[in-house]
């Protein structure tokens, strides 16, 4: 396999791991669209990367791509309403 096949496998892992939060937050239209986009792009990248379970480096890079997103999310938690509470706290003083 060429280097770009391995790169495609890494980014496939990045896109495929994004399916989990969309499924966990319920089935709104935005979450369904998020799952479809992540699944579609991840699948295309797996196809472009010629992914095979028989290629151990491709499997490792797929898992590293997934782990990189999980580590980033753990280090940078998302607080969607933190700005609203901070602005209301400063206006009441």
C-alpha positions, 0 to 999 in steps of 0.5 A: 500500500502507498502512504496515501492509503494509510493516510486515508485509513487514519482519517476514516477512523477520525470520521467513523468515530464521530458516529458515536456522539450523534447516535448517543444524542438521539435521533433528531434530523441533525444527528441523523444527517451527522451519522450519514455524513460521517458514515459516508465519508468514513466509508469512502475513505476506507474504500480509497485507503484499500482497508483490509483487516489483513493489513495490520498497519491499516488497522492500527492507523484506523484505531489511532485516528479514532483514539486521536479524536477521543483524546482531543475530546477528553482534553477539550470538553465541549460546554455548549451553554457556558457562554450564556451562563457567563454573560448572564452572570456578569450582567447581574452584578 
